[in-house]
Amino acid sequence: MPDQTLNRRTLLTGMGIGVAALAAGGLAGCGATATQQNDPQTNAGVTLPTFTPYQGLQPDLPENENGVLRGFFDFPAERPVSVPDVPGDGSTITAMTRIYSALPPGPGSNSYWAGLQEQLGASLDLQMVPDADYGQRFATTIAGNELPDIVSMVVGPDFPELLEARFTPLDEFLSGDAVQDYPNLAAIPTASWQSTVFNGKIFGLPVPRGAIRFYPYIRQDIFDAAGVSAEPGSFDELLETAKALTDPAQRRWAFGLSGQLLAMLRVIGGTPNVWAQEGGRLTHVNESEQYKQVIDDMITLWKAGVIHPDGFSGQFPFKEYFDAGTVAIQFDGYVGWSGYIRGATSPDFELGLMPLPQRDGDGAAAWHTGPPSFNPSPLAAIRKQDDPERTRSILRVLNWLAAPFGTQEYLYREFGEEGVDHTVEDGNPILTEQGRVNTGLPVGYLASGSPVLYEPGRAEDVEVQHAYQTDALADKVDNPVLGLFSNTDVSQGSSAERTFSDGVNAIILGRRPFSDLDQLITTWRSEAGDAMREEYEEQLQNQ
């Protein structure tokens, strides 16, 4: 294999909207082999880690086959140790991942960080990059010659070649029963590991996520004050609810960020969950008839004045506006529940969830499930190491970070030191103000255990979420191309989608006629859609 040094200028030219492209010259010698290997038959032959669920706890509310998460009302009084020995070897482990909050203090002034390093037996040198900048930083880091030990990956053009050239295959450490050396990694569900398989190898660790993906959050207190139901039975009822919630004089609108609203209306409108498969043929949401109705409904809502005037801005502070009561309905990630509760500034703040109806009132909408791994970075990869023992040491540290809910390791990772980072109320750890700052270290994007529903001291929140997931996931729609790789999708799909979305937004805002939608669809197909379809269909046929 020739020199694997990447050409920075070539890579950055191919980034699109923040995903890294490999320089053709730097990896030309190994690219063909990697591409040939990254096919469904080869990847299907991979022996994934043997799933061994953690048996230490009985949940108060069970999981089910539809993807409903386990629920716990309280933190267990008995907190078993899942990693009996200090996992690290005293060396420094470097890592890069994204962060969604302010940077926490460094280990010199953060007792939580210092304590975490002591428990890990390793110094953590973390590059914490704001989410908005992560694609750019990822690209420049890959283009350079000094990779961190662990990288939270961004799937981009020529991704299988990148993994083959710069990162460590983990099959000998994790495949089959080998994962039993790392019991917390063995407790990660099998479906989540699918996102780590390329070129017939396991190339990293997944960060597992629940099937529900999003919640339609509502300000229940605002709904109650307006005297409207939180369970609209159709789009028309949703429109009337939105009108009742909206009061520009009070700086309040029903909906905020347009992209979130569009995603919610896709569920209500019964569009494909990105792609739909029928008779061996794929149809993308953009080209579906249901999507045209969704855009018409967006126009109706915009004209009714129930969307915040700045909702189409890329700088819309949607979390802050929801907390302030400026926005009453928000379609956001399910993991955000705790953040909304902790960040609430109004004494009247009451969080709720809104069931989504079918557009024409024929019952509940079929839910669009999400991927079983954290979507922006579906795997954390370990760069090529000179010594397999170094890889094992890093995996032992990641195994500690993936400790299941209820263990001693989980308690420290999430809540830090008692009396400093958290207090205990009725047996539940409650973060202090200092703890909220100290524990903001984003190590959960490097390794994490199976997700559960738990809200410290708020058992009723767990019941609400579990009941919602049970109802919503009873009728669900999966994306049929999950786990497949389309180079066109990651190299040209984002640009084509951005052009398409910009045109659609112009139609919604009345700056272009609705009749332009057909031309936008045609352009999207020619720029990326048809090639993506062909690549995905070929893989589906060969599965």
C-alpha positions in Angstrom: 0.0 0.0 0.0 1.4 3.4 -0.9 1.9 6.4 1.5 -1.5 7.1 3.2 -0.9 10.8 3.8 -4.0 12.8 2.8 -3.9 15.9 0.6 -5.5 18.7 2.7 -6.7 20.9 -0.2 -8.3 18.0 -2.1 -10.1 16.8 1.0 -11.5 20.2 2.0 -12.7 20.8 -1.6 -14.8 17.8 -1.4 -16.4 18.5 2.0 -19.8 19.8 0.8 -21.5 21.0 4.0 -19.0 19.6 6.4 -18.3 16.0 5.7 -14.8 14.9 4.9 -13.8 13.6 1.5 -10.7 11.6 1.0 -8.0 12.9 -1.4 -8.0 10.5 -4.4 -4.3 10.6 -4.7 -3.5 9.8 -1.1 -5.6 6.6 -1.0 -5.7 5.6 -4.6 -3.7 2.4 -4.0 -6.1 1.0 -1.4 -9.3 2.7 -2.4 -10.3 0.1 -5.0 -9.9 -2.8 -2.7 -11.9 -1.1 0.1 -14.7 -0.1 -2.3 -15.0 -3.7 -3.7 -15.1 -5.1 -0.1 -17.8 -2.7 1.1 -20.7 -4.6 -0.3 -23.7 -6.2 1.4 -22.5 -9.8 1.0 -19.1 -9.1 2.5 -20.6 -7.0 5.3 -23.3 -9.6 6.0 -20.5 -12.1 6.7 -19.2 -10.0 9.7 -19.6 -11.7 13.0 -21.0 -8.9 15.2 -20.3 -8.8 19.0 -22.3 -11.4 20.9 -25.1 -9.5 22.6 -25.1 -10.2 26.3 -27.6 -7.8 28.0 -26.8 -6.5 31.4 -28.8 -8.5 33.9 -28.0 -6.5 37.1 -31.3 -4.5 37.2 -35.0 -5.1 36.8 -36.7 -2.0 35.2 -39.9 -0.6 36.5 -41.3 -0.4 33.0 -40.2 -3.0 30.4 -38.8 -2.6 26.9 -40.6 -4.2 24.0 -39.9 -5.5 20.5 -41.1 -2.2 18.9 -38.1 -0.4 20.4 -39.8 1.1 23.6 -37.0 1.8 26.1 -36.9 0.4 29.6 -38.0 2.8 32.3 -36.6 3.3 35.9 -38.4 5.4 38.5 -35.5 5.7 40.9 -31.7 5.1 40.8 -31.0 1.7 42.3 -30.0 1.6 45.9 -27.5 -1.1 45.2 -25.1 0.0 42.5 -22.9 -2.8 41.3 -19.4 -2.4 39.9 -19.3 -3.3 36.2 -15.5 -2.8 35.8 -13.7 -4.3 38.8 -10.2 -3.1 37.8 -8.8 0.2 36.8 -9.0 -0.1 33.0 -6.3 2.3 31.7 -2.5 1.9 31.7 -1.7 5.4 33.0 -1.1 6.8 29.5 -2.8 9.7 27.8 -5.7 9.0 25.4 -6.6 11.7 22.9 -10.1 12.0 21.5 -12.2 14.3 19.4 -16.0 14.7 19.7 -18.7 17.2 19.4 -20.3 19.1 22.2 -23.7 20.8 22.4 -23.1 23.0 25.4 -20.5 25.4 26.8 -17.1 23.9 27.3 -16.6 22.6 30.9 -13.6 23.6 33.0 -10.4 21.7 32.3 -9.1 18.9 34.6 -7.0 21.4 36.6 -10.1 23.2 37.8 -12.7 20.5 37.4 -12.8 17.9 40.1 -15.1 15.7 38.1 -12.7 15.5 35.1 -9.8 14.8 37.4 -11.8 12.2 39.2 -12.9 10.6 35.9 -9.2 10.3 34.9 -8.4 8.7 38.2 -11.1 6.1 37.8 -10.1 5.4 34.2 -6.5 5.1 34.9 -5.8 7.4 31.9 -5.4 11.0 31.1 -8.2 12.2 28.8 -7.0 14.8 26.3 -10.3 15.9 24.7 -10.9 18.1 21.7 -14.5 19.2 22.3 -15.8 20.9 19.1 -19.2 22.8 19.0 -21.6 20.8 16.9 -22.0 23.6 14.2 -18.2 23.4 13.6 -17.7 19.7 13.8 -17.8 18.9 10.1 -15.1 21.4 9.3 -12.9 20.4 12.2 -13.3 16.7 11.3 -12.2 17.4 7.8 -9.1 19.3 8.7 -8.2 16.7 11.4 -8.5 13.9 8.9 -6.5 15.9 6.4 -3.7 16.3 8.9 -1.2 13.7 10.0 -1.9 13.7 13.7 -5.2 11.9 14.4 -6.4 11.6 18.0 -6.7 8.0 19.4 -10.5 8.1 19.2 -12.5 10.1 16.7 -16.3 10.5 16.6 -16.7 10.0 12.9 -18.6 11.9 10.2 -19.7 9.7 7.3 -18.5 11.3 4.1 -17.4 10.6 0.6 -15.1 7.5 0.3 -15.8 6.7 3.9 -14.9 3.0 3.6 -11.5 4.0 2.1 -10.9 6.4 5.0 -11.6 3.7 7.6 -9.4 1.2 5.8 -6.5 3.6 5.6 -6.5 5.4 8.9 -8.4 3.4 11.5 -8.2 0.1 13.3 -10.4 -2.9 12.5 -11.7 -4.2 15.8 -12.9 -7.7 14.8 -10.1 -9.5 16.7 -11.1 -7.6 19.8 -14.9 -7.5 19.6 -16.2 -10.0 17.1 -18.4 -12.8 18.5 -17.5 -13.9 22.0 -14.2 -11.9 21.9 -16.4 -8.9 23.1 -16.8 -10.7 26.5 -13.5 -9.2 27.5 -15.4 -5.9 27.5 -18.8 -6.8 29.1 -20.3 -3.3 28.9 -19.6 -3.3 25.1 -21.2 -6.7 24.9 -24.4 -5.2 26.4 -24.8 -2.8 23.4 -27.7 -4.1 21.2 -26.8 -5.9 18.0 -28.7 -3.5 15.8 -26.5 -0.6 16.9 -23.4 -2.4 15.8 -24.6 -2.4 12.2 -23.5 1.2 11.7 -19.9 0.2 12.5 -19.5 -2.4 9.7 -17.6 -1.4 6.5 -15.4 -3.4 4.2 -16.4 -6.6 5.9 -15.0 -5.4 9.3 -16.0 -3.7 12.5 -14.4 -0.2 12.5 -15.6 1.4 15.8 -18.1 1.6 18.6 -21.7 2.8 18.2 -23.5 5.2 20.5 -26.9 3.4 20.8 -30.1 5.3 20.5 -33.8 4.5 20.9 -36.2 3.9 18.0 -38.4 6.9 18.9 -35.8 9.4 17.8 -38.0 12.5 18.2 -40.7 13.8 20.5 -43.3 16.4 19.7 -42.6 18.5 22.9 -45.3 20.9 24.0 -45.5 23.6 26.7 -48.4 22.0 28.5 -48.9 25.1 30.7 -49.4 27.2 27.6 -51.8 24.7 26.1 -53.8 24.7 29.4 -53.8 28.5 29.5 -55.1 28.7 25.9 -57.8 26.1 26.7 -56.9 23.8 23.8 -56.4 20.0 23.6 -52.9 18.5 23.4 -54.3 15.7 21.2 -55.4 17.2 17.8 -57.2 14.5 15.7 -56.2 15.8 12.3 -54.2 18.4 10.5 -57.2 20.7 10.5 -57.5 20.4 14.3 -53.8 21.0 14.6 -54.2 24.2 12.6 -57.0 25.4 14.9 -54.9 24.5 17.9 -51.9 26.4 16.5 -54.1 29.5 15.9 -55.3 29.4 19.5 -51.7 29.2 20.8 -50.3 32.0 18.7 -50.4 35.6 20.0 -47.8 37.8 18.3 -48.6 40.6 20.7 -47.4 38.3 23.5 -44.5 37.2 21.3 -45.8 33.6 21.2 -46.2 31.3 18.2 -47.2 27.7 18.0 -44.2 26.6 15.9 -40.6 27.7 15.7 -37.9 26.1 13.6 -39.3 25.3 10.2 -37.2 22.1 9.6 -38.5 20.6 12.8 -42.1 21.4 11.8 -41.5 19.9 8.4 -40.2 16.7 9.9 -43.3 16.5 12.1 -45.7 17.1 9.2 -44.0 14.3 7.3 -45.0 11.9 10.0 -48.6 13.3 10.1 -48.7 13.3 6.3 -47.6 9.6 5.9 -44.6 10.3 3.7 -41.8 7.7 3.4 -39.3 7.6 6.3 -36.6 9.1 3.9 -37.0 6.1 1.6 -39.9 3.7 0.9 -39.5 0.3 -0.8 -42.1 -1.4 -2.8 -41.7 -4.1 -5.4 -37.9 -3.7 -5.3 -38.2 0.0 -6.2 -37.2 2.9 -3.9 -39.1 6.2 -3.6 -37.6 9.1 -1.8 -39.7 11.4 0.4 -38.9 14.3 -1.8 -40.6 12.7 -4.8 -43.6 11.3 -3.0 -47.1 12.6 -3.5 -47.6 12.8 0.2 -44.7 15.3 0.4 -46.5 17.7 -2.0 -49.4 17.7 0.5 -47.0 18.4 3.3 -45.6 21.4 1.6 -49.1 22.7 0.9 -49.8 22.2 4.6 -46.6 24.2 5.5 -47.9 27.0 3.2 -51.2 27.0 5.1 -49.5 27.2 8.5 -47.2 30.0 7.3 -50.0 32.0 5.9 -52.0 31.5 9.1 -49.1 33.2 11.0 -48.6 30.4 13.4 -44.9 29.9 12.6 -42.3 32.2 14.2 -41.3 34.9 11.7 -37.6 33.8 12.1 -38.4 30.1 11.9 -36.6 29.7 8.5 -33.4 31.3 9.9 -30.4 29.0 10.3 -29.6 30.8 13.6 -33.0 30.2 15.3 -32.4 29.6 19.0 -35.2 27.0 19.3 -34.4 25.6 22.7 -34.2 29.1 24.3 -37.5 30.1 22.6 -39.3 27.0 23.8 -38.1 27.6 27.4 -39.2 31.2 27.2 -42.7 30.3 25.9 -42.1 32.0 22.6 -42.7 28.6 20.9 -45.3 26.2 22.2 -44.6 23.0 20.1 -41.2 21.6 19.3 -40.2 18.5 17.4 -36.8 17.6 18.9 -34.7 14.6 19.9 -36.1 12.4 22.7 -32.9 12.6 24.7 -33.6 16.3 25.2 -36.3 15.7 27.8 -33.9 16.1 30.7 -32.3 19.2 29.3 -35.6 20.9 28.9 -36.6 20.1 32.5 -33.2 21.2 33.9 -33.1 24.4 31.8 -36.6 25.6 32.6 -36.6 29.2 33.8 -40.4 29.8 34.2 -42.1 28.7 37.4 -45.1 27.7 35.2 -43.0 25.5 32.9 -44.7 22.2 32.3 -43.5 19.8 29.6 -45.8 17.5 27.7 -45.9 15.4 24.6 -48.4 15.6 21.7 -49.7 12.5 19.9 -49.5 12.9 16.1 -52.6 12.1 14.1 -52.9 11.0 10.5 -53.5 14.1 8.4 -57.1 13.4 7.6 -58.1 12.1 11.0 -58.0 8.4 10.5 -56.3 7.6 13.7 -52.7 7.8 14.9 -49.9 8.5 12.4 -47.4 5.7 11.7 -44.2 6.7 13.5 -40.9 7.3 11.6 -38.3 5.4 13.5 -34.7 6.6 13.8 -31.4 4.8 13.4 -30.3 2.6 16.3 -27.1 4.7 16.7 -26.4 8.4 17.3 -27.0 9.8 13.8 -24.5 12.6 13.3 -21.7 10.3 14.3 -22.8 6.7 14.0 -19.4 5.3 15.3 -16.4 6.3 17.2 -13.3 4.9 15.6 -9.8 4.1 16.9 -6.9 5.3 14.8 -4.3 2.7 13.7 -2.2 1.8 16.6 1.4 0.4 16.6 0.6 -2.2 19.3 -2.5 -4.3 19.8 -2.1 -3.9 23.5 -2.6 -0.2 23.1 -5.9 -0.9 21.3 -6.9 -3.2 24.1 -6.2 -0.5 26.7 -8.3 2.1 24.8 -11.1 -0.4 24.5 -11.0 -1.1 28.3 -11.4 2.6 28.9 -14.3 2.8 26.4 -15.8 -0.3 28.1 -15.8 1.7 31.4 -17.5 4.7 29.7 -20.2 2.4 28.3 -21.3 1.2 31.8 -25.0 0.4 32.0 -27.5 2.4 34.0 -27.5 1.7 37.7 -23.8 0.8 38.0 -21.2 2.7 40.1 -19.4 3.7 36.9 -22.6 5.1 35.3 -23.4 7.1 38.5 -20.0 8.8 38.4 -20.0 9.3 34.6 -23.4 11.1 34.7 -23.5 12.7 38.1 -19.9 13.0 39.4 -19.0 13.2 43.1 -21.7 13.3 45.8 -21.6 16.5 47.7 -19.8 18.3 44.9 -21.5 17.5 41.6 -24.7 16.1 43.0 -26.8 15.7 46.1 -29.0 12.7 46.9 -32.7 13.2 47.3 -34.9 10.2 48.1 -32.1 8.0 46.8 -31.8 9.9 43.5 -28.7 11.9 42.4 -29.6 15.5 41.6 -26.9 17.6 39.9 -25.8 20.7 41.7 -25.2 24.0 39.8 -21.5 23.2 39.9 -22.2 19.6 38.8 -24.1 20.8 35.7 -21.0 22.6 34.6 -18.4 20.0 35.6 -20.1 17.0 34.2 -20.6 18.6 30.7 -17.8 16.5 29.4 -19.1 14.9 26.1 -17.6 11.4 26.7 -21.0 9.8 26.0 -20.3 10.4 22.3 -17.2 8.2 22.5 -18.9 5.3 24.2 -22.3 4.8 25.8 -24.4 1.9 27.1 -28.0 1.0 26.1 -30.3 4.0 26.6 -33.0 3.9 29.3 -35.7 6.2 30.5 -34.7 7.8 33.8 -35.4 11.3 35.2 -33.9 11.8 38.6 -36.6 12.5 41.1 -39.3 12.6 38.4 -40.8 9.2 38.1 -43.9 10.7 36.5 -41.7 11.9 33.6 -40.6 8.3 33.0 -44.2 7.1 32.9 -45.2 9.8 30.4 -42.3 9.0 28.0 -42.8 5.2 28.3 -46.5 5.5 27.6 -45.9 7.8 24.7 -43.3 5.5 23.1 -45.5 2.5 23.6 -48.4 4.2 21.7 -46.3 5.9 19.0 -44.2 2.8 18.1 -47.1 0.5 17.9 -47.4 1.5 14.3 -44.0 2.4 12.8 -42.2 2.9 9.6 -38.5 2.1 9.2 -36.1 3.5 6.7 -35.2 0.5 4.4 -31.7 1.8 3.5 -30.4 2.0 7.1 -27.1 0.2 7.3 -26.3 0.7 3.6 -23.7 3.1 2.2 -24.2 5.3 -0.9 -21.2 7.3 -1.9 -23.4 9.6 -4.0 -25.5 10.2 -0.9 -22.6 11.4 1.2 -20.7 13.2 -1.6 -23.5 14.9 -3.5 -26.7 14.2 -1.5 -26.2 17.1 1.0 -25.6 19.7 -1.7 -28.6 18.5 -3.8 -30.8 18.4 -0.6 -29.7 21.9 0.3 -30.6 23.2 -3.2 -33.9 21.4 -3.0 -34.7 22.6 0.6 -33.9 26.2 -0.3 -36.3 26.0 -3.2 -39.0 24.4 -1.1 -38.6 27.1 1.6 -39.0 29.8 -1.1 -42.2 28.2 -2.2 -43.5 28.0 1.4 -42.6 31.7 2.0 -44.4 32.7 -1.2 -41.3 33.7 -3.1 -41.8 31.0 -5.8 -44.9 29.4 -7.2 -46.0 25.9 -6.0 -45.7 24.7 -9.6 -41.9 25.0 -9.3 -41.9 22.0 -7.0 -41.9 19.6 -9.9 -38.8 21.2 -11.4 -37.1 21.1 -8.0 -37.8 17.4 -7.8 -36.4 16.9 -11.3 -33.2 18.8 -10.4 -32.8 16.9 -7.2 -33.1 13.6 -9.0 -30.5 14.6 -11.7 -28.1 15.9 -9.1 -28.1 13.0 -6.7 -31.5 11.3 -6.2 -31.5 8.9 -9.1 -27.8 7.8 -8.5 -28.5 7.3 -4.8 -31.6 5.2 -5.6 -29.6 3.0 -8.0 -26.8 2.4 -5.5 -29.2 1.6 -2.7 -31.4 -0.6 -4.9 -28.4 -2.6 -6.0 -27.4 -3.3 -2.4 -31.0 -4.2 -1.4 -31.2 -6.7 -4.3 -27.9 -8.3 -3.2 -28.7 -8.6 0.5 
